[in-house]
Amino acid sequence: MKKAIALAALLALPFSNAFAADCVVHIKRTACAGQEAESYKKCNGKQECDTQESAESEAECSAVALKHCDNSRLDITKYKVVTATFKGATLTGGFASSGKPSSKGANFCAGDRPDLNQCK
């Protein structure tokens, strides 16, 4: 019985990962002055990185990308540019990389969010 459960779990892995690979969120952080090391920790010390997210539709992937704009470290991370692809196609976030509204912009983060651009 244990072998059957283990085998079923192993066989399910590729299928669960297939959904995760469909949604890729790219995050690029701009750190507050002198806070680069701390700001970039979430990307293993790099300014930008990709994360594989679980989403079954473009709408779900867009919602996940938008959530990545949230910034609780106001004195560490100044701004984020968050873009996403679903099944290889770039999703529209509604903002240019500057954060200004753009109907074709791939960035999900608005430049005037109250939790961004708050470095002291």
Secondary structure, 3 states (H helix, E strand, C coil): CHHHHHHHHHHHHHHHHHHHHCEEEEEEEEECCCCHHHHHHHHCCCCEEEEEECCCCHHHHHHHHHHCCCCCCCCCEEEEEEEEEECCEECCCCECCCCCECCCCCECCCCCCCCCCCCC
